């Protein structure tokens, strides 16, 4: 179970650190249009700030996953990681679906 929680914490931390450059500007601007900034995301993937954020989030999620307090474990690990992983995987599947169908014409 520790391996599963560690893998889920790592995946959620990386996806959350990748989605932050996309989500934060959209929240700050306040308009309803969300532009996908692939260049910003690609640049963020190689930046040291991205990896420091991902490591920090991983540590936070992993510590919360082993908490003895059930409420802290649910609100600090299960809810954030499941939301982030489900959102990230859904986005990936939708993009793959669009790319596959765009090639067929």
Buried (B, 14 or more C-beta within 10 A) or exposed (E): EEEEBBEBBBBBBBBBBBBBBBEEEBEEEEEEEEEEBEEEBEEBBEEEEBBEBBBEBBEBBBEBBEBEEEEEBEEBBBEBBEEBBEBBEEBEEEEEEEEEEEEEE
